[in-house]
Amino acid sequence: MNLDPNARYAETHEWARQEGDLMVCGITDHAQEELSDVVYVELPEVGATLPKDAAFGVVESVKAASDLYMPMGGEIVEINEALEDSPEIINDDPFGAGWMIKFKPSESSEWDGLLSPEGYEASVGGE
């Protein structure tokens, strides 16, 4: 399982990484492996403001559909439009080109409640 050392993780298998005053978010390598071939992604509207743990979209694979949850609350400022036509990018590069949303966090202290890479690895080890 690959992990981004600069990211923090939600127990629901989303990652968040700071880029300037924004957060970039996607699903973890572990999550995309569990889902297998991603065939569809539904993402929120730019401008939507969502609280921590709110569903922001859906990812569908040949195996299952899963809701996507906000690791921190905030306003959506950008979505990865490339995923609309090529959702398989998530399988190829979940921490890079497969990012899903960028958001401006509403409460930066929520970052401290996310799991470190080591904490996330330990949490999925028990699945």
C-alpha positions, 0 to 999 in steps of 0.5 A: 500500500502506497502512502503520501507522507505529506497527507493526512487520512480519514478512517473513511479512506480519503486523504487530504494534503495542504497546498498553500491555503487549500486542501487537495483530497482524493481516495487512498491507494488502499481504497482504490485497490479495494474498489478495483477498476473505477468506472465513474466518479460523481463530484460536488459543485464548485462553491458548495460548502460542506462540513467535515464527514459530509458526503461530497460525491460517489466513486463507482467501480466494477465491484461497488459504489462508495460515498466520498466523505469530506476529511475536513469541512470547507468550500469546494474551489475546484474539482478534477474534471479529468475524472469525468472522462477518465475515472481510471486515473484514480487507480493509476495515480490516487495521490497525484493526477487522481485527486478529486477536489480542492477545498478551502478549509473552514476550520484548519484545526480539523487537520489535527484530527486526521490520521498520520500515514502511520496511523492510517496504515495501522487502521487498515491493517485491522480490516 
